[in-house]
Amino acid sequence: MSIDSTPPDGNPEANALLQRMSALLEHTGQLAKVGGWELDLRSMKLSWTRETFTIAEIDPLIEPPLEEGINLFAPDARPAIVAALKVAMEQGTPYDLELPIITAKGRHRWVRTQGYATKENGQAILLRGTFQDITERKRAEFFKNSEREVLEFIARGGQLPESLTRIVKCYESGFPGARGAMLLLDEAGQYLRFEGKHTIPPAYAEAVEKAVVSTGVSFCCTAIHEKKTVVVADMAKDQRWFAFQHLTLTHGIQACWVVPIVGNSDRILGTFAFYFNTPKEPTPADLKIMEGGAYLASLVIEREEAARARQRNADRLALATRAAGVGIWEYDVKKNVLVWDEQMYRLYGITEDQFIGCYEAWQKALHPEDKARAELEIEQALRGKSEFDTEFRILWPDGSTRHIRALSIVQRTAQGTPHRMIGTNWDITDRKLAEVQTLQLERKMMETQKLESLGVLSGGIAHDFNNLLTGILGNASLAGLELPTSSPIHDNLKAIKTGATRAADLCRQMLAYAGKGRFHVTTLSLNRLIEESAQLVQLSISKHAVLRYNLDPSMPTIEADATQIRQVIMNLVINASEAIGKKSGVISINTGLTRVDASYLGGTLSAPELPSGTYVHLEVSDSGCGMDAKTQAKIFDPFFTTKFTGRGLGLAAVLGIVRSNKGAVKVYSEVGRGTTFKLLFPYVSGSEMETPQTGKIAQTRGYGCILVVDDEETVRSTAAMMLGKMGFEVALTHDGREAVDVYRQQPDRFRMVLMDLTMPHLDGEQAFRELRAIKPDVKVILMSGFNEEESRLRFTGKSLSSFIQKPFDYQLLNTMIQDVLSR
């Protein structure tokens, strides 16, 4: 870049001063490796100072074009410099970038380039900037970062071979073409061995390891023997190594730099060596960097030696190494002086200045419930037991509790008097909590398995019982149709139907316990349901009990079957009334929102995998007799009671209903202080919805054939008689496979299929799928002893015509048949 050295006034003195300043500026640029450049935006002419040519390794007599200046940058850096130049040209925005370049001689360097614009009439006409060689700084940063990574690996406990390998790889990357190796001196100081991974030819490595350490034997042996750096820049020209040339040149080694690894007290530990396939002379900076690698290696080697020494002194450190995070203490019995190491302070949650250093200070930290036992164990050890191994709890200053495991031995005088105790403490709180959680989980799993087993039993009994009740209720309704209105037998039939209906209610309770009890689910307000049931609830309790309500008016709605929730409320209130008995007492019904976590849910009886979150709660409390733990463990068993036999399912049905609604039950009780049942339900947004009422279907005489499918003879024959009474022809099959075969022969013969859900060979779901394959618009009414929602879930999106729950009578079946056929 040319500089106009003629002052405006032509003053010779000023001219001389300007020339001296220009020379000084150029000299300073050379020292700092900072060049300059200028780009005339009108002519797009690029000018450089001499130092810029030097950095780029380009002949200074050649003025480089702009394109060559840009191509000087490494390919992946060119978009950045082009973008910066464009913004500077168009907007006059200065830039400051650090980018890699490739010199004219192919060397890779880093430069810091800055640029700023000179404007005229608001438009950039000239760009000027600097071009500084920062290769050494970047290189130093690279090694600094690499060394930090190696130190972090060492601090994490990296083993010697891996640590030395990392050091070699780290420094190799900073010396292109180099092959590094760490060689360590044996304990006798006679031989070297290659440690860690390396890429040195095996035959060469073997020859070096066999050589006795002395001057002139090998590069590394010489560096150790003379305790100084050895540099061989060109093996073929260095006569000092004439006897060694054949071995090195045979394996392509033409240059070698070796730095001794020096430990404490100037003890030689080994060497750090770089081998090159071409002649190469190191700079002082290169050797300084290698010395840094050798220093890192000394840290790793001496750390390994110290670890081995600690292992040899294992008797002194046996207590300290029994557990991670162990704290060590020592107690002078006669002087009552207790000394802790740093870990002990962390274990007890205090700082050193908060500890008095005596036996009483430790006593103060003990949990009140464990204090007497821990003191007794120490007293027994001092009296003659000589050691103790115990666990106790301590209280931190913030009130939290920690569990401690303690080991100790007692040292005695020649006369047998205890004079010192040495021991360890370590925190086992996590282990204790894990044991508690495991125990809770085991109990919950056992309870869940018990409930599931009883649920399967209850569901199966209810299903079979409903089949029997279908025959009883169906035949009773048919018999009523055949009798004259004045017949006295109607009363008997009415009693039969009432008994069958009550038995069906019991079946519904059993299904509720089995978790299959959601029948007519709607969005409803729990508060409104309680208010509507208030009068009935009041009539159901003892005259000695007082009802109190505390209902949260802002509570959201839930999705449930209103009849079942009423049953839950009644069961809990009646249970509370009986707990109060003939004494005066209070029954409280509360609602609201409760946020629970996994820990809270772990202490409940809940639906499987219930998530943490906010739930609507229904809480029924009483001031009655309460229950002990043994009684609480059985209250949800079917037919269990503390009153008298024959009470039905009671709380078992409550649990089944709550679990079927994806909720949970929590019980709090204390003998003589009452009981609280807290029920949790997931809430939904939106207003309460009423179940629409189905209009009455006109009853007409039936015609055509209906296919009845059920594996129970009682259900088949009863359904056949009912359908026959309605005027239909009936075909009977005893399982799904037979029904499909019969239907396939004459699909147009049947107006409808009345089919059970649970059957052998092909169940209702499988048979329905095959019937639809035969005739897509087939009309199927599903019948089951299970509830409607449980059954319909299996037919979602499959165009099931309707569902009828067992047991059913003639009128209900007739209404449903007419409804389906009228569509």
Disulfide bonds with the S-S distance in Angstrom:
none
